[in-house]
Amino acid sequence: MTQRAFPILFITATRIGDAVLSSGLIKLLADQIPNARFTIVAGPLAAPLFAHVPGLDRVIVMEKTKGKGHWFRLWNQVRHKKWGLVVDLRGSATALFLRRDKRAIWKRTPGEVVHKVVDAARTLKLEGDPPPPHLYITPEVQALADDLLGLSGGAADGPILAMGPASNWIGKVWPIERFTQTAAALLDKDGPMAGGRLVILGGPEDTRMVEELRMASARGRTIDLTGKLDLLTAYAVLRRARLFIGNDSGLMHIAAAAGAPTLGLFGPSDERRYGPWGEHAMAVRGPRDFAQFLAIDPLLSQAIRHMSDLPVATVVKAAKALLARTGPIAEPAPPVEAPPSEAAPSAALVDEAAAEPQVAPPALDVIVEPEDSERVVPLRRAGQRKRAPKA
C-alpha cells in the first residue's frame, strides 16, 4: 500500500553559507520520513543547492523586497496546502498562518554563541550531535566534475589542492599573493602535496581577482574553474580534493560539506559560529580575535583588508597539520539519485514572482602558537546521532 505523502515546507537562508550549514536537517527529515515531499524556500543564490533533494516538489526562490513584501508573496504561494511540517529557519511568523500539523520556528538565543549547525538543529529540538551539512547531487553531476578534473578515465593525477581566494566582503579576503605562496609551499617538490594540482574556484565576479594565482602557478598543473561552475558541480569537484584552503565564504562551507579537509581562514568573522563544520575541518586566524576586529570595525562594513595580519607561515603550518591528521582520504561513495515518485509532480525551480492572485495575509509581524601568538583552531565534530524531530 502506497504511503500518503508528507508535505514539508522548509524555509532556509538567503546566503549560501547559512543554507549549506542547515542542509543536514533536510537529509535528516528525508531519511526519517520516507514519504516526505519537500517544498524548499531559499534566496536566489542558495536555491540551486537543493535541485536534487529526494522527494523535491518545488524550490521557491524568495528575493527580499521592501517592507517585507517577500513574506506576503511567499504566504500567497503556500497557503493553499495543508503541510505536515513547516520548518522556518528564518524565524518569521509565516508558519503561524498556514494550515499545518507541526511547525518548527527558529528563535534567537540572546547572549549565547553557538555554531550555526547547532543553532539550526535546535529548531527541531534535536538531542545529541546535530546533523552535519549535506548536499545531494546526481551521478551525472559527479561525472561532469570528474571530467573537468581529468579523472574520467579513473586514473588519479596527484592530489588536488583546491583554493577559494574570494569572499563576499574585502575585509574577509586574504591577500591573493599569500594564496600563491601557500600553494607553492604545499605543491613544491619537497612539499606535502608534491606532484599535485591546484584547482581554483570562485564565482564569475572573481575571475580577475584570481589572475595572479593562476599566472604564478605551474603550467599544466593548474585548473582554473573560476566562474565556470554552478554550486553543485563545485561541490562535486571538492569531493575529490585532498585539501581546500579558502576565506570564510559559502564555498568554504561547501568544501567542508563535501568531506574535503578544509582549512578556513578567519579574521573579522567568528569561527565559533561560522567555522567549517566537519571532522576534517579547521579554522585558522592571526593574532587578533573576533572581538578585536569588532572594536576596529563595529558594523563590519569598512573596506579594510583585515586579513593582512595572517602570515603565510601560519597557514602552511596549519595545512600540513591538517594533511597529517586526515591522512589519505577514502574515495567518496557515488551519489545515489532518488527514484522519482509517480504520484508526485516533478521537481521545478520556480521564481517567487509566479503569477498568482495576491491575497493580503494576516499581519505578520585553539591552539595558541607561543612563538607568534597566532591561533590554529581545530573544529572537532563527533559522529551524527539521529533523533526524531519534535514539533
C-alpha positions as CSV (number, residue, x, y, z in Angstrom):
1,M,0.0,0.0,0.0
2,T,1.4,3.4,-1.0
3,Q,2.1,5.7,1.9
4,R,0.4,9.1,1.8
5,A,2.8,11.9,1.0
6,F,4.0,14.0,3.9
7,P,4.4,17.6,2.7
8,I,7.2,19.6,4.3
9,L,7.7,23.3,3.8
10,F,11.4,24.1,4.6
11,I,12.3,27.8,4.7
12,T,16.1,28.2,4.7
13,A,18.6,31.0,4.4
14,T,19.3,33.7,1.8
15,R,23.1,33.3,1.9
16,I,24.9,30.3,0.5
17,G,26.9,29.5,3.6
18,D,24.0,29.6,6.0
19,A,21.9,27.4,3.6
20,V,24.7,24.8,3.5
21,L,25.0,24.8,7.3
22,S,21.3,24.0,7.7
23,S,21.2,21.4,4.9
24,G,21.7,18.5,7.2
25,L,18.2,19.0,8.6
26,I,16.8,18.2,5.1
27,K,18.8,14.9,5.0
28,L,17.6,14.0,8.5
29,L,14.0,14.6,7.5
30,A,14.4,12.7,4.2
31,D,16.0,9.7,6.0
32,Q,13.4,9.5,8.8
33,I,10.3,10.3,6.7
34,P,10.4,8.1,3.6
35,N,7.3,9.7,2.2
36,A,8.4,13.3,2.7
37,R,7.8,15.7,-0.1
38,F,9.8,18.9,0.1
39,T,9.0,22.5,-0.9
40,I,12.1,24.4,-0.2
41,V,12.3,28.2,0.1
42,A,15.7,29.9,-0.3
43,G,17.3,33.1,-1.6
44,P,18.3,33.3,-5.2
45,L,22.0,32.5,-4.6
46,A,21.3,29.5,-2.3
47,A,18.3,28.0,-4.2
48,P,20.4,25.9,-6.7
49,L,21.9,23.9,-3.8
50,F,18.6,22.0,-3.4
51,A,17.9,21.0,-7.0
52,H,18.5,17.2,-6.4
53,V,16.9,16.8,-2.9
54,P,15.0,13.5,-2.9
55,G,11.2,14.0,-2.8
56,L,11.5,17.5,-4.0
57,D,8.3,19.0,-5.3
58,R,9.4,22.6,-5.7
59,V,12.1,25.2,-4.9
60,I,10.7,28.7,-4.3
61,V,13.2,31.5,-4.9
62,M,12.4,34.2,-2.4
63,E,14.1,37.5,-3.1
64,K,13.9,40.2,-0.5
65,T,11.7,43.2,-1.2
66,K,11.0,46.4,0.7
67,G,8.5,46.3,3.5
68,K,8.8,42.5,4.0
69,G,6.7,42.1,0.9
70,H,8.6,38.9,0.1
71,W,6.9,37.2,3.1
72,F,3.5,38.2,1.8
73,R,4.3,36.8,-1.6
74,L,5.5,33.5,-0.1
75,W,2.4,33.2,2.0
76,N,0.3,33.6,-1.1
77,Q,2.2,30.8,-2.8
78,V,2.0,28.2,0.0
79,R,-1.3,29.0,1.8
80,H,-3.5,26.7,-0.2
81,K,-1.9,23.4,1.0
82,K,-2.0,21.8,4.4
83,W,1.5,21.0,5.5
84,G,2.6,18.1,7.6
85,L,5.5,20.1,8.9
86,V,6.7,23.7,8.4
87,V,10.4,24.4,9.3
88,D,11.2,28.1,9.3
89,L,14.9,28.8,9.8
90,R,14.3,32.5,9.2
91,G,12.2,33.0,12.3
92,S,9.3,34.6,10.6
93,A,5.6,34.3,11.6
94,T,4.6,32.6,8.3
95,A,4.0,29.2,9.9
96,L,1.5,30.7,12.3
97,F,-0.8,31.5,9.5
98,L,-0.6,28.3,7.5
99,R,-2.5,25.0,7.9
100,R,-0.1,22.5,9.2
101,D,0.2,19.6,11.6
102,K,3.5,20.6,13.1
103,R,5.8,23.6,13.0
104,A,9.4,24.4,14.0
105,I,10.4,28.0,14.0
106,W,13.9,29.2,14.7
107,K,14.3,31.6,17.6
108,R,17.3,33.6,18.5
109,T,19.1,32.8,21.8
110,P,20.3,36.1,23.2
111,G,23.8,36.3,24.5
112,E,24.8,32.7,23.6
113,V,27.4,32.0,20.9
114,V,26.8,28.6,19.2
115,H,27.7,27.3,15.8
116,K,25.1,27.8,13.1
117,V,24.8,24.0,12.6
118,V,23.9,23.6,16.3
119,D,21.6,26.6,16.1
120,A,19.7,25.1,13.1
121,A,19.4,21.7,14.9
122,R,17.8,23.4,17.9
123,T,14.9,24.5,15.7
124,L,13.9,20.8,15.5
125,K,14.7,20.3,19.2
126,L,17.2,17.6,18.3
127,E,19.2,15.9,21.1
128,G,22.8,14.8,20.8
129,D,25.1,15.6,17.8
130,P,23.5,17.8,15.2
131,P,23.2,16.5,11.6
132,P,26.2,17.7,9.5
133,P,25.7,19.6,6.3
134,H,24.8,17.5,3.3
135,L,24.1,18.3,-0.3
136,Y,22.6,16.0,-2.9
137,I,24.0,15.5,-6.4
138,T,23.4,13.1,-9.2
139,P,25.9,10.7,-10.8
140,E,25.8,13.0,-13.9
141,V,26.9,16.0,-11.9
142,Q,29.8,14.0,-10.4
143,A,30.7,12.7,-13.8
144,L,30.9,16.2,-15.2
145,A,33.2,17.2,-12.3
146,D,35.4,14.3,-12.8
147,D,35.7,15.1,-16.5
148,L,36.7,18.7,-15.6
149,L,39.4,17.3,-13.3
150,G,40.7,14.8,-15.9
151,L,39.5,11.9,-13.8
152,S,37.1,10.4,-16.2
153,G,39.4,7.5,-17.1
154,G,39.7,6.6,-13.4
155,A,43.4,7.4,-13.2
156,A,44.4,9.9,-10.5
157,D,47.0,12.6,-11.4
158,G,48.3,13.6,-8.0
159,P,46.5,15.1,-5.0
160,I,44.2,18.1,-5.6
161,L,44.7,21.3,-3.7
162,A,41.6,23.4,-4.1
163,M,41.6,27.1,-3.2
164,G,38.8,29.6,-2.8
165,P,40.5,33.0,-2.6
166,A,37.4,35.2,-2.7
167,S,34.7,36.1,-0.3
168,N,31.6,38.4,-0.2
169,W,33.5,41.3,1.5
170,I,37.0,42.6,1.1
171,G,37.5,42.5,4.9
172,K,37.5,38.7,4.8
173,V,39.8,38.3,1.8
174,W,43.3,37.1,2.5
175,P,45.8,38.7,0.1
176,I,46.0,36.8,-3.2
177,E,49.8,36.7,-3.2
178,R,49.7,34.8,0.0
179,F,47.4,32.1,-1.6
180,T,50.1,31.9,-4.3
181,Q,52.9,31.4,-1.8
182,T,50.9,28.9,0.2
183,A,50.1,26.8,-3.0
184,A,53.8,26.9,-3.9
185,A,54.9,25.7,-0.4
186,L,52.4,22.8,-0.5
187,L,52.8,21.7,-4.1
188,D,56.6,22.1,-4.3
189,K,58.7,19.0,-4.9
190,D,59.6,19.0,-1.2
191,G,56.0,19.9,-0.1
192,P,53.4,17.5,1.4
193,M,51.4,17.6,-1.8
194,A,54.3,17.3,-4.3
195,G,53.1,16.2,-7.7
196,G,49.6,17.5,-7.1
197,R,47.5,20.0,-8.9
198,L,45.9,23.3,-8.0
199,V,42.2,23.9,-8.6
200,I,40.9,27.5,-8.3
201,L,37.3,28.0,-7.5
202,G,35.1,31.1,-7.3
203,G,32.2,33.0,-8.9
204,P,32.1,34.9,-12.2
205,E,32.9,38.2,-10.4
206,D,36.2,36.7,-9.0
207,T,37.8,36.0,-12.4
208,R,40.2,39.0,-12.4
209,M,41.0,38.6,-8.8
210,V,42.5,35.1,-9.1
211,E,44.6,36.0,-12.2
212,E,47.8,36.4,-10.1
213,L,47.3,33.0,-8.5
214,R,46.6,31.4,-11.9
215,M,49.6,33.1,-13.6
216,A,52.0,32.2,-10.8
217,S,51.1,28.6,-10.6
218,A,52.8,25.8,-12.5
219,R,51.5,25.5,-16.1
220,G,49.8,22.2,-16.8
221,R,49.3,21.7,-13.1
222,T,46.6,24.3,-12.6
223,I,42.9,24.1,-13.3
224,D,41.1,27.4,-13.1
225,L,37.4,26.8,-12.7
226,T,36.6,30.3,-11.5
227,G,33.2,31.4,-12.8
228,K,32.7,28.2,-14.8
229,L,30.7,26.1,-12.3
230,D,27.4,26.0,-10.7
231,L,27.3,25.3,-6.9
232,L,26.6,21.6,-7.1
233,T,29.3,21.0,-9.7
234,A,31.7,22.9,-7.4
235,Y,30.6,20.6,-4.6
236,A,31.3,17.5,-6.8
237,V,34.8,18.9,-7.6
238,L,35.5,19.4,-4.0
239,R,34.6,15.8,-3.2
240,R,37.8,14.9,-5.0
241,A,40.0,17.5,-3.2
242,R,42.8,16.4,-0.8
243,L,42.7,19.8,0.8
244,F,40.7,23.0,0.5
245,I,42.0,26.4,1.7
246,G,39.8,29.4,1.5
247,N,38.4,32.5,3.1
248,D,35.3,32.4,5.3
249,S,32.7,32.0,2.5
250,G,29.9,29.9,1.1
251,L,32.5,28.0,-0.9
252,M,34.4,27.1,2.3
253,H,31.2,25.6,3.7
254,I,30.5,23.7,0.5
255,A,34.0,22.2,0.7
256,A,33.5,21.0,4.3
257,A,30.2,19.5,3.4
258,A,31.8,17.7,0.5
259,G,34.1,16.0,3.0
260,A,37.3,17.7,1.8
261,P,39.8,18.5,4.5
262,T,39.0,22.2,4.9
263,L,41.1,25.0,6.2
264,G,39.1,28.2,6.7
265,L,40.9,31.5,7.0
266,F,39.3,33.8,9.6
267,G,39.7,37.4,10.8
268,P,36.6,39.7,11.0
269,S,34.2,36.8,11.4
270,D,33.6,34.4,14.3
271,E,34.7,30.8,13.8
272,R,32.7,29.8,16.8
273,R,29.6,30.4,14.7
274,Y,30.8,30.1,11.1
275,G,33.8,27.8,11.2
276,P,33.9,25.0,8.6
277,W,32.0,22.1,10.1
278,G,33.3,18.5,10.0
279,E,35.8,16.1,11.4
280,H,38.2,17.1,8.7
281,A,37.8,20.9,9.2
282,M,39.9,23.5,10.9
283,A,39.9,27.3,11.3
284,V,43.0,29.5,11.4
285,R,43.4,33.1,12.3
286,G,46.1,35.7,13.0
287,P,46.9,37.2,16.4
288,R,43.6,39.2,16.7
289,D,40.4,37.6,17.9
290,F,36.9,38.5,16.5
291,A,36.2,41.0,19.3
292,Q,39.3,43.0,18.4
293,F,38.1,43.3,14.8
294,L,34.7,44.5,16.0
295,A,36.4,47.2,18.0
296,I,38.0,48.5,14.8
297,D,35.1,48.0,12.5
298,P,31.9,47.7,14.7
299,L,29.5,47.3,11.7
300,L,31.9,45.0,9.8
301,S,31.3,47.1,6.7
302,Q,34.5,49.1,6.1
303,A,36.7,48.4,3.0
304,I,39.6,47.4,5.1
305,R,41.9,44.4,4.4
306,H,41.5,42.9,7.9
307,M,43.2,39.7,6.9
308,S,46.7,41.1,6.4
309,D,48.0,40.0,9.8
310,L,47.6,36.3,9.0
311,P,51.1,35.1,7.8
312,V,51.7,32.5,5.1
313,A,53.8,30.5,7.6
314,T,50.8,30.1,9.9
315,V,48.5,28.9,7.1
316,V,51.2,26.5,5.7
317,K,51.8,25.1,9.2
318,A,48.0,24.5,9.7
319,A,47.6,23.0,6.3
320,K,50.4,20.5,7.0
321,A,48.9,19.6,10.3
322,L,45.5,19.0,8.7
323,L,47.0,16.9,6.0
324,A,48.9,14.8,8.6
325,R,45.8,14.4,10.7
326,T,43.4,13.4,7.9
327,G,45.7,11.0,6.1
328,P,44.7,9.7,2.7
329,I,41.0,10.4,2.1
330,A,38.9,7.5,1.1
331,E,37.1,7.7,-2.2
332,P,33.6,9.1,-1.6
333,A,30.7,6.8,-2.2
334,P,29.0,7.6,-5.5
335,P,25.9,9.7,-5.0
336,V,22.6,8.0,-5.4
337,E,19.8,9.7,-7.3
338,A,16.5,9.4,-5.6
339,P,14.0,7.5,-7.6
340,P,11.1,9.7,-8.9
341,S,7.7,9.2,-7.3
342,E,4.9,8.6,-9.8
343,A,2.3,10.1,-7.6
344,A,4.2,13.3,-7.1
345,P,4.8,16.2,-9.6
346,S,8.3,16.6,-11.0
347,A,10.6,19.0,-9.2
348,A,10.8,22.5,-10.6
349,L,12.8,25.6,-9.8
350,V,10.4,28.5,-9.8
351,D,10.7,32.2,-9.3
352,E,8.9,33.9,-6.4
353,A,7.1,36.1,-8.8
354,A,5.0,33.2,-10.1
355,A,1.7,34.5,-11.4
356,E,-0.9,34.0,-8.7
357,P,-3.6,36.4,-7.3
358,Q,-2.1,38.2,-4.4
359,V,-4.3,38.0,-1.3
360,A,-3.4,40.1,1.7
361,P,-2.3,37.8,4.5
362,P,-2.9,38.4,8.2
363,A,-0.4,40.8,9.7
364,L,3.0,39.2,10.2
365,D,4.8,40.8,12.3
366,V,42.6,26.5,20.0
367,I,45.7,26.0,20.0
368,V,47.9,29.1,20.6
369,E,51.3,29.1,18.9
370,P,53.6,30.6,21.5
371,E,56.3,31.7,19.0
372,D,54.0,34.0,17.1
373,S,50.7,34.1,19.0
374,E,48.7,33.0,16.0
375,R,45.8,30.6,16.5
376,V,45.0,27.3,14.9
377,V,41.6,26.2,16.0
378,P,40.6,22.6,15.2
379,L,36.9,22.2,14.9
380,R,36.3,18.6,16.1
381,R,32.9,17.1,15.2
382,A,31.6,13.8,16.7
383,G,29.6,11.4,14.6
384,Q,26.0,12.1,13.9
385,R,23.4,10.7,16.3
386,K,19.9,10.8,14.9
387,R,16.9,11.8,16.9
388,A,13.3,12.1,15.8
389,P,12.3,15.7,15.2
390,K,9.9,17.4,17.6
391,A,7.4,20.0,16.7
